[in-house]
Amino acid sequence: MEKGGDPFSYRGVALLNAGGASNVKGLAKAFKTLCYDVAVLADADAPKLFSPADEEELRELKINVYAWSDMLSLEQRAFQDLPWPSVKASLKLAQNDLHFPVYDNVRSKLQKELSQDINDWQDSPEIRTAIGSAAKDCSWFKDITRGDKWFSTIRPAFADPIFSKKDTALKLALLWTWASNV
């Protein structure tokens, strides 16, 4: 909207939280049966609950499915893709504004020493994986209010040309394209 676009609601699009991976396929099929245009944006970290076969079944019903690559959740995928300054801003949001014990949460996922000062943390694949797992498992951004705050915090990343080629940005762009054309 800040770039002059309309919100989803202006396009007749509503977002629905399925309340867990096990509900995604059933809800998508039910809305499609009611003649709604349906798209699914889903985590890919629980294939026993929402599998690649489920994705294919929905696609055969003409339901667009956007699932994060590498069998990751939103948090795990985002922390792999975001520019490091956005990762650090997310950590500060979780710790300072949302009052999560970020050091303890991340340290429990990381198998090496870690400074207690998040400002000292250095970018690496291991720390990104630990941060993504901590954010997911500890629900740092799992409700609408915290999720909105997180998105506001990371919004500058969407202007980054490198980030725009990452899975997080690509899947969200595909969802926006779908919503713009229903």
N, C-alpha and C positions, 0 to 999 in steps of 0.2 A: 504494500500500500504506500510505503514511503517513496517508491519509485513511480507513483501515479497509477498503479494497478488497483483493481477493485478487490474487496475481500471476497472470499469464497461465497458468502451468503448472497452477494449481488448476482452471482452466477447460478444461483439455485443449488449450491453445493453445501452439504452439511457434513461435518466430521463426526464420526462415531467411534468411541472407544469400545472395542470388542470385549474388554475385560479379561484378556488372556488369550494366548495363542490357540487354545483348544476351541475357542468360540468363533474364530475368524472365518473359517470356511462355511460354517452353518449360517452365520449372519449374512455373509456376502451372497450366498445362494438364495437365501430367503428374500433379500431385497431385490435381487435380480428376478426372482419369480414374480415379484410385485411390479415388474416392469421399470424399475429404477436403473439408471446407469450407475454402475458400481466400479470402484477402484479400491484396491487394498494396498496399504502401506504397512508392512509387517516386519517384525524382528525375525531373524532366521536362526536364532540360537537354540530353538527347541523343536527339532525336526520330528520328535515323537508327537508333538501337539499340532504343528503346522509344518508339513513336509514339502519338499520339492514336488512330490506327486500331487499334493493338495493344490499347490500353485498351478501345476499343469491342468488339473481338473477345472480350476476356476478360469484359466485362460481359454480352455475349450468352450466355456460358457460365455465367452466374450467379456470377461471381467479382467481388467488390467491389474496385474499384481506387481508391486514393487517391494522386494525384500532385500535387506542389506546383504552385501556380498560377504563371503568368507564365513558364513554361518554365525554372524554376530548380531547382538542386540543393538538398538539405537545408540545407547551410551558407548558400547564397545566400538562400534563403527565410527561414531563421531570423534572419539578421542584418538582413533587411528588417523583420521583425516584432517582434523582442525589444525590450523597453523599454531605453533607453540604459544604465541601470545594469547590466543583464544583459550587454549588449554589452561594456561596460568590464570586467566581471568575467571574461568569456570571454577577452578580450585578455590580462588579467593571468594567467589560467590558462595560456594558450598560451605566454606569454613566461616567466613565473616558475617554473611547475611543470613544464611540458612542454618548456621550453628551446628554443622556436622563435624565430628572429629576426623577431619580429612587425613591428617597424618596417620592416625591409628587405622582408619579404613584402608588407606593405600598400603601402608606398611604390612598389614595382614595379608595382602596379595603379592607382595614383592619379597623375593628371597635373598635380599641383600640389604646392606645398611642404607639408611635414608636420613637426610637432615630433617630435623623437626620443623625447620623453617621452609615453607613451600617456595619462598623466593629463591632458595638455593638449588632447587631441583633443576636438573638438566635434561633436555630432550633425549630420549632413547626409546627404542621399540619396547623394551621391558617396562619402563615407567608408564608409557602410554597404555600398555596392556593392563597393568595394575590399576591405573586410574580408571579406565573404562569398566573393569570388573568391579571396582569399589563403588563407582557411581551407580552401576546397575544393582548390585547386591544390597547396597545400603539405601537405595531409592532416593538419591540426592535430588533428582528432578522428575520424579514419577507422578506428580499431580499437576493439574493445569496451572495453578498459580506458580509453583516452582519451575515448571517447564517454560512458562512465559518469561519468567525472569532469566532463565538460562538462555532462551533464544535471544532476548534483548542483549544479553551479554556477548553472545557469539555472532550476532548479526554482522559486525564488520568483516568477518571472515568471508562472507558471501561476495565481497568485492575483490577478494584475492584471486588472481587468475590461476594460481596453482590449486587452491582449494576448489575452485569451480570445476576442476577436472576429476575430483575425488568422488567416490561412491555416494557419500552423504549428499553433496550438492547436486550430483547428477540425478539421483532418485527423487529428490525434492523438486528439481526442475521438471522431471517427467510427470510428477503428480500435478504440478501447477499447469503444465501443458494440457494434461487430461482435463483438469477442472476448467480450463479456459475454453475448451472445445465441446463440452457437454451441452 
